[in-house]
Each structure stands twice: as C-alpha cells, then as structure tokens.
C-alpha cells in the first residue's frame, strides 16, 4: 500500500486530516493541469475540484491511483464548465446568457516558474499541452489520459507524439543559433 493509498482509505473513513494531505499532495498538479487547459480562475476551480471530490468521497471506491485519475476527471469536467462559462460571457449582449458567476477572464494563471514548465508548455496547442501535462507531470497512463480527456487512445498517443516533437524542436531552436522571435518562439518557417 502506497502513501496515497493510505490517505485515500483514511479520507474515505472520514479523516479530514487525510483529505488535507491529499490536497497538499495533488493540488499543485491539478492547478497546473487547469492552467494547461487555459482556465483563467485556476485557484477557484482547483478548490471546486477538491470540494467535489470531498463530497463524493463516501461513494468512491479504489486505491490512490484510481483516486488521482478520478480527481483529474473531475478537473477536466470543471475546466470544460469554465470554458463554457467564459464563452457565454463573451457572447454579444443579445445572445449573452445571464450567469451570477460571470466574470471577465483576467488573463492571470498559475505560473510554474520554479521548473519553467508553464512557459515551456505554453509553446504547445492546448490539446497537446493537456496530454503532455497529464502524462509527464501528473504521471498518468495513456489509457487514463484518454478517459479523462474523452479522446480515443490513438488520439492521445498522436497528441503526445506531436507535443514532444514540438517541444524538442522548440528546445533545439532555443539552444542553437537560430533566431528567436520577441515572444521566445521560433519563426513559423522554422517550426514546420
């Protein structure tokens, strides 16, 4: 039994301390995933994800790995909800759907400055960024990523391969003498 397994068992038994430890263990990864998905209110949505998990804990069955996959499934659904909310708030006045929680996106997001991961992943399209984050930062299997994102396994593999290739090209370009644009990106002609 791993430490995560033990925390899940204790949290299912009602141990608030265990759920707090689950938060400390996984909140950074969930926040990073939400940021990679383009969520503007990362901290708020991360809290919503854990609140949903806390409420569903009595009916949850599984070990630590299953809990982590379940948590990221919740995070994925919340990010879709957030995306829809932002889309509704951007509709013209006559088409706009009233929502008490409507706020304009601030453009601020959780930065992963200590490892530079956020900046590096920002070079990727959202779908590739999501897959790379779940695979290599959260350390989920291809199958788990497919379930969480609602994509076919072959699509997840393709997004992972393309994301890695694009990151490799970016890193090779940044370390060579090739010119970099002011945004830090390679000129389009060199990316192809």
Residue frames as qw, qx, qy, qz and C-alpha x, y, z in Angstrom:
[[0.000, 0.890, 0.457, 0.000, 0.00, 0.00, 0.00],
 [0.423, 0.368, -0.015, 0.828, 1.44, 3.38, -1.02],
 [0.110, -0.237, -0.399, 0.879, 1.14, 6.62, 0.91],
 [0.346, 0.002, -0.272, -0.898, -1.55, 7.83, -1.49],
 [0.531, -0.240, -0.775, -0.246, -3.48, 4.58, -0.97],
 [0.365, -0.320, -0.689, 0.538, -3.38, 5.06, 2.79],
 [0.069, 0.165, 0.135, -0.974, -4.55, 8.67, 2.52],
 [0.455, -0.111, -0.516, -0.717, -7.49, 7.62, 0.34],
 [0.517, -0.311, -0.796, 0.056, -8.53, 4.92, 2.82],
 [0.248, -0.318, -0.517, 0.755, -8.32, 7.40, 5.71],
 [0.196, 0.083, -0.115, -0.970, -10.22, 10.09, 3.78],
 [0.499, -0.219, -0.678, -0.493, -12.97, 7.60, 2.89],
 [0.486, -0.379, -0.730, 0.295, -13.24, 6.81, 6.60],
 [0.204, -0.912, -0.323, -0.149, -13.87, 10.49, 7.29],
 [0.635, -0.432, -0.043, 0.639, -10.37, 11.61, 8.22],
 [0.219, 0.969, 0.106, -0.045, -10.31, 15.30, 7.41],
 [0.362, -0.738, 0.463, 0.331, -6.58, 15.33, 8.01],
 [0.613, 0.024, 0.696, 0.373, -6.16, 12.75, 5.23],
 [0.439, 0.769, 0.428, 0.181, -8.13, 14.83, 2.76],
 [0.088, -0.966, 0.155, 0.185, -6.00, 17.83, 3.68],
 [0.495, -0.461, 0.631, 0.381, -2.89, 15.76, 2.91],
 [0.587, 0.420, 0.628, 0.291, -4.45, 14.70, -0.41],
 [0.205, 0.967, 0.151, -0.025, -4.90, 18.40, -1.15],
 [0.275, -0.826, 0.408, 0.273, -1.27, 19.14, -0.30],
 [0.602, -0.151, 0.711, 0.332, -0.11, 16.19, -2.39],
 [0.445, 0.386, 0.713, 0.380, -2.20, 16.82, -5.51],
 [0.147, 0.878, 0.314, -0.329, -3.41, 20.44, -5.62],
 [0.126, -0.665, 0.415, 0.608, -0.31, 21.69, -7.43],
 [0.245, 0.003, 0.854, 0.459, -0.73, 19.09, -10.15],
 [0.217, 0.679, 0.701, -0.022, -4.45, 19.84, -10.50],
 [0.023, 0.866, 0.057, -0.495, -3.74, 23.59, -10.67],
 [0.179, -0.463, 0.619, 0.608, -1.09, 23.04, -13.31],
 [0.268, 0.289, 0.870, 0.297, -3.43, 20.87, -15.35],
 [0.161, 0.823, 0.509, -0.197, -6.18, 23.50, -15.18],
 [0.068, -0.778, 0.229, 0.581, -3.68, 26.16, -16.18],
 [0.241, -0.188, 0.789, 0.533, -2.57, 24.00, -19.12],
 [0.218, 0.534, 0.803, 0.148, -6.23, 23.76, -20.14],
 [0.111, 0.386, 0.238, 0.884, -6.46, 27.56, -20.19],
 [0.374, -0.738, -0.560, 0.034, -8.63, 28.02, -17.10],
 [0.160, 0.682, -0.100, 0.706, -8.43, 31.65, -16.01],
 [0.506, -0.636, 0.262, -0.521, -9.51, 31.23, -12.39],
 [0.603, 0.240, -0.753, 0.108, -7.16, 28.36, -11.56],
 [0.020, 0.162, -0.753, 0.637, -7.28, 28.63, -7.77],
 [0.595, 0.030, 0.252, -0.763, -11.08, 28.81, -7.65],
 [0.829, 0.200, -0.364, -0.376, -11.56, 25.88, -10.00],
 [0.423, 0.266, -0.818, 0.286, -8.94, 23.82, -8.14],
 [0.249, -0.091, 0.644, -0.717, -10.92, 24.38, -4.95],
 [0.746, 0.139, -0.001, -0.651, -14.12, 23.34, -6.73],
 [0.683, 0.272, -0.669, -0.113, -12.44, 20.14, -7.93],
 [0.238, 0.151, -0.837, 0.469, -11.38, 19.17, -4.42],
 [0.456, -0.002, 0.409, -0.790, -14.75, 20.13, -2.98],
 [0.802, 0.174, -0.280, -0.498, -16.45, 17.81, -5.47],
 [0.581, 0.230, -0.768, 0.140, -14.01, 15.04, -4.60],
 [0.066, -0.154, 0.708, -0.686, -14.59, 15.60, -0.89],
 [0.647, 0.063, 0.193, -0.735, -18.37, 15.37, -1.36],
 [0.842, 0.239, -0.357, -0.327, -18.03, 12.22, -3.47],
 [0.097, 0.504, -0.823, 0.244, -15.51, 10.53, -1.19],
 [0.602, -0.124, 0.645, -0.454, -18.07, 8.35, 0.66],
 [0.870, 0.355, 0.229, -0.253, -19.03, 6.63, -2.61],
 [0.384, 0.725, -0.560, -0.115, -15.54, 6.50, -4.12],
 [0.936, -0.203, 0.286, 0.032, -14.02, 3.05, -4.47],
 [0.766, 0.555, -0.155, 0.284, -10.43, 2.43, -5.42],
 [0.743, -0.313, -0.102, 0.583, -6.80, 2.95, -4.49],
 [0.229, -0.686, 0.048, 0.689, -4.58, 6.02, -4.70],
 [0.191, -0.091, 0.625, 0.752, -4.04, 5.73, -8.44],
 [0.011, 0.574, 0.768, 0.285, -7.79, 5.42, -9.05],
 [0.171, -0.816, -0.364, 0.414, -8.37, 8.47, -6.83],
 [0.228, -0.482, 0.294, 0.794, -5.83, 10.50, -8.78],
 [0.105, 0.188, 0.745, 0.631, -7.47, 9.53, -12.10],
 [0.096, -0.720, -0.688, -0.007, -10.91, 10.34, -10.68],
 [0.230, -0.730, -0.152, 0.625, -9.67, 13.71, -9.41],
 [0.146, -0.307, 0.461, 0.820, -8.31, 14.63, -12.83],
 [0.038, 0.449, 0.801, 0.395, -11.56, 13.53, -14.45],
 [0.143, -0.820, -0.477, 0.281, -13.36, 15.98, -12.17],
 [0.242, -0.590, 0.166, 0.752, -10.77, 18.64, -13.06],
 [0.174, 0.078, 0.690, 0.698, -11.33, 18.02, -16.75],
 [0.040, -0.666, -0.721, -0.188, -15.09, 18.40, -16.38],
 [0.223, -0.810, -0.263, 0.474, -14.68, 21.59, -14.34],
 [0.250, -0.372, 0.370, 0.814, -12.35, 23.04, -16.96],
 [0.083, 0.360, 0.745, 0.555, -14.96, 22.34, -19.65],
 [0.157, -0.800, -0.567, 0.116, -17.57, 24.07, -17.48],
 [0.281, -0.678, 0.013, 0.679, -15.23, 27.05, -17.05],
 [0.225, -0.045, 0.590, 0.774, -14.61, 27.20, -20.79],
 [0.013, -0.595, -0.729, -0.339, -18.36, 27.26, -21.44],
 [0.237, -0.814, -0.372, 0.378, -18.83, 30.00, -18.83],
 [0.269, -0.485, 0.252, 0.793, -16.16, 32.15, -20.49],
 [0.139, 0.220, 0.710, 0.654, -17.69, 31.55, -23.92],
 [0.100, -0.753, -0.648, -0.056, -21.12, 32.63, -22.60],
 [0.268, -0.774, -0.162, 0.550, -19.60, 35.77, -21.10],
 [0.251, -0.316, 0.441, 0.802, -18.03, 36.68, -24.46],
 [0.247, 0.534, 0.744, 0.316, -21.29, 36.48, -26.43],
 [0.010, -0.325, -0.150, -0.934, -22.75, 39.77, -27.72],
 [0.259, -0.056, 0.463, -0.846, -25.32, 41.38, -25.41],
 [0.717, 0.051, -0.115, -0.686, -28.44, 39.98, -27.11],
 [0.820, 0.121, -0.547, -0.117, -27.07, 36.44, -27.08],
 [0.145, 0.406, -0.727, 0.535, -25.43, 36.52, -23.69],
 [0.675, -0.413, -0.602, -0.108, -26.71, 34.07, -21.09],
 [0.320, -0.758, 0.265, -0.503, -27.02, 35.58, -17.63],
 [0.817, -0.103, -0.503, 0.263, -24.88, 33.88, -15.03],
 [0.472, -0.879, -0.021, -0.054, -24.29, 35.07, -11.48],
 [0.747, -0.451, 0.254, 0.416, -20.70, 33.89, -11.64],
 [0.629, 0.670, 0.149, 0.365, -19.87, 35.75, -14.87],
 [0.341, -0.811, 0.192, 0.434, -16.55, 37.50, -14.68],
 [0.588, 0.764, -0.261, -0.050, -14.26, 38.61, -17.44],
 [0.925, -0.020, -0.118, 0.361, -11.15, 36.46, -17.74],
 [0.323, -0.906, 0.150, 0.228, -8.24, 38.14, -16.03],
 [0.648, 0.667, -0.348, 0.118, -5.56, 36.52, -18.16],
 [0.183, -0.638, 0.687, -0.295, -3.71, 35.61, -14.99],
 [0.937, -0.038, -0.312, -0.153, -2.87, 31.98, -14.37],
 [0.767, -0.576, 0.264, 0.101, -0.84, 29.91, -12.02],
 [0.450, 0.752, -0.481, 0.014, 2.79, 30.12, -13.08],
 [0.960, -0.230, 0.038, 0.157, 5.08, 27.17, -12.65],
 [0.219, 0.917, -0.319, 0.098, 8.14, 29.38, -12.56],
 [0.559, -0.616, 0.556, 0.009, 10.28, 27.15, -10.39],
 [0.697, -0.023, 0.668, 0.261, 10.58, 24.50, -13.09],
 [0.117, 0.423, -0.421, -0.794, 9.77, 26.65, -16.12],
 [0.277, 0.235, 0.921, 0.140, 7.22, 24.04, -17.16],
 [0.294, 0.738, 0.482, -0.369, 4.40, 26.51, -17.68],
 [0.157, 0.758, -0.294, -0.561, 6.43, 28.64, -20.08],
 [0.120, -0.264, 0.877, 0.383, 7.68, 25.62, -21.97],
 [0.266, 0.387, 0.883, -0.009, 4.21, 24.10, -22.28],
 [0.271, 0.728, 0.230, -0.587, 2.79, 27.44, -23.41],
 [0.057, 0.450, -0.634, -0.626, 4.54, 26.73, -26.71],
 [0.086, 0.131, 0.967, 0.199, 2.07, 23.91, -27.36],
 [0.445, -0.301, -0.407, -0.739, -1.51, 23.98, -28.61],
 [0.560, -0.367, 0.368, -0.645, -3.99, 23.40, -25.78],
 [0.962, -0.012, -0.089, -0.258, -4.75, 19.76, -26.68],
 [0.741, 0.330, -0.471, 0.346, -1.07, 18.79, -26.76],
 [0.026, -0.517, 0.493, -0.699, -0.35, 20.77, -23.59],
 [0.760, -0.314, 0.178, -0.540, -3.14, 18.92, -21.77],
 [0.975, 0.077, -0.209, -0.012, -1.87, 15.48, -22.80],
 [0.541, 0.442, -0.488, 0.524, 1.78, 16.27, -22.01],
 [0.283, -0.519, 0.416, -0.691, 0.81, 17.66, -18.60],
 [0.873, -0.232, 0.131, -0.409, -1.25, 14.60, -17.65],
 [0.934, 0.212, -0.264, 0.117, 1.31, 12.13, -18.97],
 [0.662, 0.312, -0.374, 0.569, 4.57, 13.58, -17.67],
 [0.091, -0.468, 0.380, -0.793, 3.76, 15.95, -14.83],
 [0.732, -0.280, 0.219, -0.582, 0.83, 14.05, -13.30],
 [0.030, -0.351, 0.935, 0.037, 2.29, 10.70, -14.47],
 [0.751, 0.202, 0.415, -0.473, -0.93, 9.13, -15.72],
 [0.510, 0.018, 0.788, 0.344, -1.05, 6.30, -18.24],
 [0.098, 0.026, -0.547, -0.831, -2.11, 6.82, -21.83],
 [0.254, -0.434, -0.835, -0.221, -5.35, 4.98, -21.07],
 [0.228, -0.619, -0.533, 0.530, -6.11, 7.21, -18.08],
 [0.043, -0.353, 0.151, 0.923, -5.44, 10.33, -20.14],
 [0.152, -0.174, -0.735, -0.638, -7.80, 9.04, -22.84],
 [0.265, -0.581, -0.767, 0.062, -10.58, 8.51, -20.30],
 [0.221, -0.573, -0.310, 0.726, -10.06, 11.87, -18.59],
 [0.021, 0.361, -0.270, -0.892, -9.97, 13.86, -21.83],
 [0.666, 0.461, 0.429, -0.400, -12.67, 11.86, -23.60],
 [0.406, 0.661, -0.495, -0.391, -10.35, 11.08, -26.51],
 [0.981, 0.143, -0.129, -0.026, -9.52, 7.82, -28.23],
 [0.758, -0.484, 0.268, 0.344, -6.26, 6.20, -27.14],
 [0.674, 0.314, 0.324, 0.584, -4.81, 6.66, -30.64],
 [0.104, 0.892, 0.140, 0.418, -5.61, 10.39, -30.50],
 [0.545, -0.824, 0.146, 0.049, -3.87, 10.72, -27.12],
 [0.801, -0.166, 0.326, 0.474, -0.79, 8.93, -28.48],
 [0.494, 0.589, 0.292, 0.570, -0.74, 11.22, -31.51],
 [0.149, -0.949, -0.043, -0.275, -1.11, 14.37, -29.38],
 [0.703, -0.635, 0.221, 0.229, 1.68, 13.17, -27.10],
 [0.751, 0.100, 0.340, 0.557, 4.00, 12.45, -30.02],
 [0.301, 0.754, 0.234, 0.535, 3.28, 15.80, -31.69],
 [0.372, -0.921, 0.006, -0.116, 3.68, 17.65, -28.40],
 [0.758, -0.456, 0.273, 0.379, 7.03, 16.02, -27.68],
 [0.637, 0.351, 0.337, 0.598, 8.20, 16.71, -31.24],
 [0.081, 0.887, 0.169, 0.423, 7.16, 20.35, -30.99],
 [0.540, -0.830, 0.125, 0.059, 8.87, 20.76, -27.59],
 [0.796, -0.164, 0.314, 0.491, 12.01, 19.12, -28.96],
 [0.468, 0.590, 0.279, 0.597, 12.05, 21.49, -31.94],
 [0.191, -0.943, -0.068, -0.263, 11.49, 24.45, -29.61],
 [0.682, -0.668, 0.215, 0.206, 14.29, 23.39, -27.27],
 [0.748, 0.103, 0.331, 0.565, 16.65, 22.63, -30.16],
 [0.282, 0.768, 0.236, 0.524, 15.88, 26.05, -31.62],
 [0.363, -0.922, 0.006, -0.133, 16.40, 27.83, -28.31],
 [0.714, -0.550, 0.305, 0.308, 19.82, 26.24, -27.79],
 [0.688, 0.265, 0.360, 0.572, 21.06, 26.74, -31.33],
 [0.206, -0.270, 0.088, 0.936, 21.97, 29.94, -33.11],
 [0.052, 0.536, 0.690, 0.483, 18.56, 30.13, -34.81],
 [0.097, -0.253, 0.108, -0.956, 16.81, 33.48, -34.34],
 [0.129, -0.478, -0.826, 0.269, 14.02, 33.60, -31.77],
 [0.072, -0.689, -0.362, -0.624, 11.11, 36.00, -32.04],
 [0.106, -0.460, 0.373, -0.799, 10.47, 38.52, -29.22],
 [0.792, -0.336, 0.024, -0.510, 7.88, 36.12, -27.77],
 [0.436, -0.461, 0.769, -0.083, 10.54, 33.43, -27.47],
 [0.839, 0.279, 0.448, -0.135, 9.06, 31.35, -30.28],
 [0.444, -0.133, 0.629, 0.624, 10.79, 30.15, -33.38],
 [0.359, 0.355, -0.261, -0.823, 9.73, 31.82, -36.61],
 [0.827, 0.215, 0.305, -0.421, 6.91, 29.83, -38.22],
 [0.691, 0.575, -0.408, -0.158, 9.03, 28.81, -41.21],
 [0.184, 0.490, -0.818, 0.239, 11.49, 27.07, -38.87],
 [0.569, -0.132, 0.635, -0.505, 8.82, 25.17, -36.91],
 [0.851, 0.328, -0.020, -0.410, 7.49, 23.34, -39.94]]
